[in-house]
Amino acid sequence: MRFDHRHLLGIEPLRPDEIVTLLDLSDQYVAFNRRRDKHAKALAGLTQINMFFENSTRTQASFELAGKRLGADVMNMSMQASSIKKGETLIDTAMTLNAMHPDLLVVRHPHSGAVDLLAQKVNCAVLNAGDGRHEHPTQALLDALTIRRAKGRLHRLTVAICGDIAHSRVARSNILLLHKMENRIRLVGPPTLMPAGIAGFGAEICDDMREGLRDADVVMMLRLQRERMDGGFIPSEREYYHRYGLDAEKLSYAREDAIVMHPGPMNRGVEIDGTLADDINRSVIQDQVEMGVAVRMAVMDVLARNLRARPAEVMA
């Protein structure tokens, strides 16, 4: 098993074989998590600190559960009550944490690049749990694992990523990963929700939902991120659902065995029809949640192996 990285800050630096390494190990952890006894020792003796500067349910809970199942001492920091609110800088926070000698630091931050800055200031391994509009690497990996398990492969598929592309770090990480694995990608949504420089993403662009879903193997819906919007990006939620919300009629343009995905949390009746989201024959949304724990276990496992392999003087 080879994974030549001290941190996981994004998908961009990863080679295809490293992605496969993580997914193969994640598959083992899926089986492990379905056992009655879920206690392992891959992180035994190590300390994991979760720092979430943005609210999160799925990501924070799955990182916490992953760390505990691997035997780590896990601490969740409440950043809403931290010294950041008293004026402490992010770098000062990093230096303070570094003095406590953690081994794994899991960080979600509203500003792009903040997690990379932290990684430059600490001695431990850093995992990006989402930074601004930049990246969300473990989400892309769990999406990839979900696709591979559902479709039997992770290459030469047509994947439609639909909705709020402009504000989505999930979309960015998925585009990077799916390109590396030789898939055809379509970005589907209104022009107002396409990012600047979209032509450089190497994907097909569609503003018509039905055309964008035609013959797709995977339909990946995205959340409307109103907290990142500062203007009138859509006329109304009702109009948005009419044109870009996923329902059975629009899905009929995709392949008969196409799967439906959503990173959550879902806005039912805005991004996706609630009945379709719960359709066990088409939707893999709950599978994505399950894969999230396994992927985060795999990532922390490989980073811990690299950490233990580093010479003691480097860690001093």
HELIX and SHEET records of a PDB file:
HELIX    1   1 PRO A   16  ASN A   33  1                                  18    
HELIX    2   2 ARG A   58  ARG A   69  1                                  12    
HELIX    3   3 MET A   79  ALA A   81  5                                   3    
HELIX    4   4 SER A   83  LYS A   86  5                                   4    
HELIX    5   5 LEU A   90  ASN A   98  1                                   9    
HELIX    6   6 ALA A  114  LYS A  121  1                                   8    
HELIX    7   7 PRO A  137  LYS A  151  1                                  15    
HELIX    8   8 ARG A  169  LYS A  180  1                                  12    
HELIX    9   9 PRO A  191  LEU A  193  5                                   3    
HELIX   10  10 ILE A  198  PHE A  201  5                                   4    
HELIX   11  11 MET A  209  LEU A  213  1                                   5    
HELIX   12  12 ARG A  226  ARG A  228  5                                   3    
HELIX   13  13 GLU A  237  TYR A  244  1                                   8    
HELIX   14  14 ALA A  248  LEU A  251  1                                   4    
HELIX   15  15 GLY A  274  ALA A  277  1                                   4    
HELIX   16  16 ILE A  285  ALA A  309  1                                  25    
HELIX   17  17 ALA A  312  MET A  315  1                                   4    
SHEET    1   A 4 ASP A  73  SER A  78  0                                        
SHEET    2   A 4 THR A  47  PHE A  52  1                                        
SHEET    3   A 4 LEU A 104  HIS A 109  1                                        
SHEET    4   A 4 ALA A 125  ASP A 131  1                                        
SHEET    1   B 5 GLU A 204  CYS A 206  0                                        
SHEET    2   B 5 ARG A 184  VAL A 188  1                                        
SHEET    3   B 5 THR A 158  CYS A 162  1                                        
SHEET    4   B 5 VAL A 218  MET A 221  1                                        
SHEET    5   B 5 ILE A 259  MET A 261  1                                        
END                                                                             
